[in-house]
Amino acid sequence: MRHPEDPDRYVEDVLSCVEQVPPGRVTTYGAIAEAVGRYGPRRVGNVMAGHGAAVAWWRVVRADGSLPPSHDDEARQAYLAEGTALRASGRVDLPTAFFMPRSPARG
């Protein structure tokens, strides 16, 4: 078993949380940080920026339901395709679409 502070394990834990989010639903950077149980939303964002391309990255949003502006167009297409609840502003409707990931299994 790896030490809990192993950076590779942290990346795996974050990506495992993202993989739990079903189509049409989203979670937040903060919710993932809470599920993983260490560090905060910014660290989750760093993991997503460096390693998130292999998962449904658009399903992780800021606490206000938005993504960084550079991701808006591609994410919006994914939201429409998946039927994700959106507000008139284009942000995700968090009360409707929020999903809380479970803590990753430890092995």
N, C-alpha and C positions, 0 to 999 in steps of 0.2 A: 504494500500500500504506500502511496506517495504521501509526503508531508502535506498538510492542508495549505501551506503557503506556497507550494510549488506553482510557479507561474503557468506552466502547461496545464495543470489540473484546473486552475482558475478559468482559463480559456475554455477548456472542455465543459466545465460546469455552466458557464454563461451560455455557450452554444447549445448545451442540452436544454436549458430553459427555453431558449428561442424555438427549438424544435418541438416543444410541447404546444406551442400556440397554434390552434387550428385555423384553417382558412376562414376569412371573414371576421377574425378577432384580432386584437392587439394586446400588447402589454407595454409597460413602461420600463425605462432604464432603471428607475428606482425599485420597481417591483422585482426585477431580476436581481438587483443587488440584495434586496431583502430575502429572496428565495435562496440565493447562494450563501448568504449569511456573513459576508465579509466585503469590505470596501464599500464604495458608494456608486451612485449613478454615473459619475464621470469615468470611473474605471471601467464600468460596463461599456460605456461609449467608446473608450479606447480599444477594448477588445473587439467591439463590432466594427470599428474603423479598420482594424488590422486583420481581422479574421472572419468577419460576418458575411462575406460574399457567398459562402457555401450554404448559408441558411436563408430563410425568408426574412431578411433584414428589415423589410418594410413593415413587418408586424411588431417592431419595437419603436415606440414613439416617445416624445417628451411628455412630461406630466400634463401639458396643455393640449395634447393630441396632435402635435405637429412634428414634422421631421425637419432636419436641416434643409434650407431652401434648395441646395444642390440636388436633393433627392426627390423633390416634390413631383416632378413629371412622371418619372418611372414608378414611384410609389402609387400615385393616383391611378395609373393604369392597373396596377395589381389590386388596389382596393376595389375598383369598379368590377374587375374580373371575378373577384372573390365575394362581392356583395357586402363589403365592409360598410358599416353605418358611418356616414359622413355628415358633417354640419354644412350649412350654406357657405361658411368661410373656407371650406375645403379641408379643414382639420377633421381628424377622426372623432366621432361622437363617443368619447370614453365611457360614459355611463352605460351605453348600449353595447359597445364592442370590447370592453375590457375583459382580459383573461389573466388570472393570477397563476403563474407557474408554480409547480411543486419544487421543493428542494431537490437538487440532483441526488440520486442514489450514491451512496459511498460504498466503495468496494474494497 
